[in-house]
Amino acid sequence: MIEGFLPIIDNNSEILILGTMPGGESLKKQEYYAYGRNQFWKIIFSLLKGQATDDYEEKKKILLESHIGVWDVLKSCDRKGSLDVNIKNPQSNNFKLLFEQYPKIKQIYFNGKTAEKLYRKLVARDTEEYNIELIGLPSTSPANAISFEKKLEAWKKIIN
């Protein structure tokens, strides 16, 4: 059984980006999207016009200053390797509690189809009362073979 992370979030967060579960490199480093070939941070810096940095605390600061939080749909699961297709026994995070603690969240953007599918299956019915808009985006994972430019274009929805 692997366990996910606490969210990157604060009282000003209006947008929540949800992945599925941290991959092996992220779990090892205890950082969201730590795998060098994952394009999450490159996309975030491109969208927010931030200066790219390897400093994780600085990355988190840039997100929070932009009113963006990051978390994962799953609190825990069984998984061999880092691929979402290998997830077994998924247990969701407590989104009702999160939405109570952070009532400014108005939109959720899913980093990939699996995150969205699991949220809709495990969470959505219990959180309808919060009227949060759910928006799917292409995964930033290198397993998603579409070009960086196409991913970036789709992710521009976050800043519009």
VOGU-3710 file (C-alpha; in Angstrom, 3 decimals, decimal comma):
1> miegflpiid> 0,000/0,000/0,000  1,390/3,395/-0,980  0,277/6,665/0,587  -0,058/10,036/-1,135  0,833/13,509/0,119  -0,931/16,325/1,893  -2,254/18,959/-0,499  -0,448/22,105/-1,542  -3,234/24,552/-0,700  -4,088/27,658/1,284
11> nnseililgt> -7,133/29,778/2,090  -6,822/31,711/-1,197  -6,865/28,641/-3,448  -9,653/28,824/-6,040  -8,370/26,154/-8,422  -7,392/22,618/-7,488  -5,314/20,474/-9,827  -5,760/16,780/-9,134  -3,474/13,988/-10,162  -4,073/10,339/-9,390
21> mpggeslkkq> -1,267/9,236/-7,042  2,405/10,296/-6,894  4,752/8,181/-8,973  7,842/6,421/-7,693  10,244/9,360/-8,063  7,778/11,732/-6,402  7,292/9,326/-3,504  11,049/8,992/-3,112  11,623/12,773/-3,110  8,325/13,576/-1,318
31> eyyaygrnqf> 7,505/16,169/-3,987  4,622/16,435/-6,420  5,665/15,762/-10,027  9,313/15,089/-9,202  9,962/12,840/-12,215  12,102/14,906/-14,587  10,236/13,849/-17,738  6,834/14,802/-16,353  5,913/18,156/-17,901  3,741/19,464/-15,046
41> wkiifsllkg> 6,163/22,094/-13,742  7,242/23,132/-17,243  3,581/23,753/-18,109  2,920/25,613/-14,848  5,932/27,902/-15,359  4,919/28,514/-18,976  1,347/29,418/-18,001  2,165/31,549/-14,995  5,174/33,229/-16,596  7,220/32,142/-13,628
51> qatddyeekk> 10,964/31,697/-13,610  11,623/27,959/-13,783  13,293/26,640/-10,662  14,223/23,303/-9,149  13,499/24,617/-5,640  10,375/22,768/-4,522  9,420/25,387/-1,920  9,597/28,047/-4,635  7,442/25,925/-6,952  4,795/25,601/-4,238
61> killeshigv> 4,942/29,343/-3,580  4,305/30,126/-7,273  1,228/27,884/-7,277  -0,203/29,372/-4,101  0,436/32,958/-5,239  -1,640/32,079/-8,310  -4,456/30,698/-6,105  -3,799/27,156/-7,330  -3,719/24,082/-5,128  -2,457/20,594/-5,980
71> wdvlkscdrk> -3,506/17,258/-4,577  -4,307/13,742/-5,713  -7,603/11,933/-5,960  -6,193/8,974/-4,074  -5,065/8,876/-0,477  -3,670/5,368/-0,948  -3,605/2,400/-3,296  -1,638/-0,661/-4,299  0,458/-0,140/-7,406  3,504/-1,735/-9,007
81> gsldvniknp> 5,645/0,913/-10,665  4,332/4,402/-11,375  1,683/3,880/-14,045  -1,955/4,618/-13,241  -3,070/1,496/-15,119  -1,462/-0,582/-12,350  -3,554/0,958/-9,528  -5,429/-1,520/-7,355  -7,518/-0,955/-4,197  -7,855/2,826/-4,610
91> qsnnfkllfe> -8,901/4,832/-1,530  -9,867/8,453/-2,129  -8,812/11,493/-0,161  -11,414/13,258/2,000  -12,695/15,937/-0,365  -15,711/16,882/1,735  -13,349/17,957/4,509  -11,083/19,748/2,032  -13,984/21,699/0,503  -15,213/22,651/3,977
101> qypkikqiyf> -11,747/23,905/4,959  -11,112/25,686/1,627  -14,470/27,053/0,443  -12,979/29,293/-2,274  -12,262/26,286/-4,520  -14,500/26,702/-7,557  -12,778/24,575/-10,200  -11,000/21,241/-10,299  -8,679/20,462/-13,194  -7,742/16,827/-13,634
111> ngktaeklyr> -4,213/15,982/-14,700  -5,202/13,106/-16,954  -8,146/10,828/-17,628  -7,482/8,380/-14,795  -7,599/11,115/-12,151  -10,913/12,321/-13,552  -12,359/8,820/-13,839  -11,422/7,909/-10,263  -12,768/11,209/-8,896  -16,082/10,756/-10,685
121> klvardteey> -16,307/7,153/-9,454  -15,127/7,584/-5,840  -15,835/11,209/-4,912  -18,172/13,208/-7,180  -21,503/11,908/-5,898  -20,606/12,815/-2,300  -19,439/16,340/-3,176  -22,082/17,585/-5,642  -23,362/20,093/-3,067  -20,189/22,180/-3,442
131> nieliglpst> -20,955/23,046/-7,098  -17,335/22,793/-8,175  -16,697/22,779/-11,912  -14,831/19,651/-13,096  -12,503/20,026/-16,093  -10,364/17,339/-17,696  -6,893/18,072/-19,044  -4,345/15,888/-20,808  -1,902/14,179/-18,503  1,507/15,813/-18,125
141> spanaisfek> 3,062/12,359/-17,802  5,568/11,212/-20,427  3,280/8,183/-20,870  0,883/10,593/-22,617  2,469/10,837/-26,044  0,903/14,103/-27,263  3,303/16,986/-27,799  4,213/19,534/-25,142  2,653/22,265/-27,302  -0,715/20,463/-27,429
151> kleawkkiin> -0,635/19,831/-23,684  0,219/23,479/-23,013  -2,596/24,691/-25,264  -5,125/22,537/-23,403  -3,791/23,606/-20,003  -4,275/27,298/-20,873  -7,857/26,838/-19,616  -6,466/27,264/-16,106  -5,459/30,880/-16,633  -8,451/31,996/-18,703
//
